[in-house]
């Protein structure tokens, strides 16, 4: 019967051992390494996990079955039916198969015993408590005793008294060691490797390949599996997995590019697909197992992750395409689409036209996002033809696009098919011009022409189109009716047939030409004649018709029959004078009252302004229209005192009770005897003007508050004089000048740049389409700061000034300059980096070509630099590189170019230096560097260099050609003994 205390001890010990598995693995491995056992087994920590786990499991099972008070051995023990014995028998068979001898295994088992007992001694009291540490240790001792006895019993029964047993065991140990070495190497590779049969089933894979499949496999797991005929660990995770299921994209690529079949040569190709780490691209290497026994017909498939390299190549290709076509498309809409129609590039003009940000368009499907629904099918068909090479790319393609706001814009496109080196399509590059306004203008012009013709035909006035010699080219129907002549009679006839006589026509021409020559439109009245001989008054307007080249094409003459108007004018002159005054002031309210203030007459404007009808106002007293009787009294007194009063502001009450502010003027009307008989006045509504003035004052107050309280540096500058009109407190604090001093200064007084630099910045800002200028301003203490200046016009008290907001960007500018230096300089040596070296070298090559000057290239390499690193360490190697760079830069001219191309390899460009001169410079550098001693703490390092020299030749198209010859000369110097100079 088990006691509760025994169960408690069992749980405590079981949990204690399980939580210290890593500790036990390290302890056993340390013992095995010190005693040399790792020569026959793995030195990887993870390789010991399974053996520790099996041992702990057997110990735990024994504890659960027998409890902590497990007795000693009895004579009747069979060592077969308890967990400790079962474990010993299993391990006995496992290690005999691997060629391990009994004494070797017992020695190793001793270190397992020592590890478990050390664990209890060092951590038992803390984890189990002092009361359980002793029983726990005793139980572990009895467990290992039983394991050893059972092991010996099983091993003795299995022993074969054969003289060759020792040789077999030694051979097995050697094979096991060799197998472990290769398995450890195989497992340690970070490159996925598969062993596949011809049906693409994975016979075995390393840990990296298992990770690729998303399988959980512990390091060393393959080591503990027994290998079958095909080299498969039956208990290894992933063995036997069909590749078509696990990685279908790889299986398809293998079948397509490199089928696994007997006699197949090794091959390489790239493939991409979905893995546990997402979509990746791999370089795939396939080779057949070279086994002549015929038992192994598998193929080895190794994968190299080239995702980053492929992405970089794609980016470089895209950048190359952009650079190639930039000059052709700058200023237009530029869009690059992949073969699916997704946007891979769009320039600023495209974003501006469409109203999208760049990141809102990139990656989206152009047709689905931009093309209107009714044109999408047609556009897809055209895009397909372009992608297939069936479209005429010389012809322009025009279609509508939809902007972000829903507006349709008409774009005409020039398209170019983008292909790779094999000619396969990569996408389409399109350059588009927005012709919306142009097309609208063309349509408007056509509509205007139609309208003009319709107007010409339907116009009520007579219109004649005349040639320069005054012959009728065209006449509208109104002209035919007015002069009682048909189109056939008028067409081609001289204009004088419409006048009373020849002299009348000549006078008409004289007056018309006189006005036209003076630059005015000819407009005058004249008497003309109809076909029946009747004469009538007309009003004539004559204008020249000028061609695009400035030449006179003829004249257009508009004739109006003013017979009725003349009659009306006579009647108008007979109208009373009071109506003339009304019409003269028709835009304002007009009121006539008697001397008592009773309204006798109003105009329509008065009714509209006050909201009354004419009948409601006539006969009414003016008193009811005033809001303030005192204002009325003052107005009446001023009128009576002078007989007229102007510009009085009064409050008037409208019919609906609302009030308006009016500006009123009035005067007295006198009879023939000079007595005042009436009052006549006008008024206008100035309510909105008063409110506008009030709002203007409020805005000026708001502006002043914003200007004074804003933390940003703000200045007001007079653009005519350049003087600083005002400065806010933030500007006073920033520049360090008192406010009065700033207001007496010119803007140029704080600008630390000369006029040339300022003009260049203005040009750069306009070219870069920036809304600000970058200047350098001088503070009161003499310090110069980098600033961004945002400026715009502003009206202040009816004066136009320049409103400037200044931001201090000194620190940002410094960081930008530092980033530029870091981008072009090798961080270790201070020499130009590879990219900057070749950029400057290409400039020097073009300069040498332009002026016909010589140019030499030196390639310099440190001899036996690897031995410096291996002997003295990388810190010493870095010191050597720095010392070399310092000496060379000090020895070269300012116009020379010195760069580090990689490792210990450097290059020098010597402008205006021929091959002989370059060789002299190279030999001088070689001698000086050979005499240089680099000291690092107690270490002194000397080194030599080999140098190759070449000069620019006529056939060199790129600087790379000259550099390559210098590089060949360098390696010739290496082969000929080093520490020398060779030319090439």
Secondary structure, DSSP 4 states (H G I P E B T S, - for coil): ---HHHHHHHHHHHHHHHHTHHHHHHHHHHHHHHHTGGGTS---GGGGHHHHHHHHHHHHHHHHHH-TT-----TT--SSSSHHHHHHHHHHHHHHHTT--HHHHHHHHHHHHHHHHHHHHHHHHHHH-HHHHHHHHHHHHHHHHHHHHHHHHHHHHH----TTHHHHHHHHHHHHHHHHHHHHHHHH-SS-EEEE-TT-BEEEE-HHHHHHHT----TTGGGGSPB-TTS-BTTSTTTT-BHHHH-HHHHHHHHHHS---TTPPPEEEEEEEEETTEEEEEEEEEEE---TTSS---EEEEEEE-HHHHHHHHHHHHHHHHHHHHHHHTTSEEEEEETTSBEEEE-HHHHHHHT--HHHHTTSBHHHHHS-GGGHHHHHHHHHHHHHT-S-TTS-EEEEEE-TTS-EEEEEEEEEEEE-TTS-EEEEEEEEEE-HHHHHHHHHHHHHHHHHHHHHHH-SSEEEEE-TTSBEEEE-HHHHHHHT--HHHHTT-BGGGGSSSHHHHHHHHHHHHHHHHTTSPEEEEEEEE-TTS-EEEEEEEEEEEE-TTS-EEEEEEEEEE-HHHHHHHHHHHTS-HHHHHHHHTTTSEEEEEETT-BEEEE-HHHHHHHT--HHHHTT-BGGGGBS-HHHHHHHHHHHHHHSEEEEEEEEEE-TTS-EEEEEEEEEEEE-TTS-EEEEEEEEEE-HHHHHHHHHHHHHHHHHHHHHHH-SSEEEEE-TTT-BEEEE-HHHHHHH---HHHHHTSBHHHHB-S-HHHHHHHHHHHHHTT-SSEEEEEE-TTS-EEEEEEEEEEEEETTEEEEEEEEEE-HHHHHHHHHHHHHHHB-TTT-SB-HHHHHHHHHHHHHHHHHHT--EEEEEEEETTHHHHHHHH-HHHHHHHHHHHHHHHHHHS-TT-EEEEEETTEEEEEEET--HHHHHHHHHHHHHHHHT-EEEETTEEEE--EEEEEEE--TT--SHHHHHHHHHHHHHHHHHTTSS-EEE-
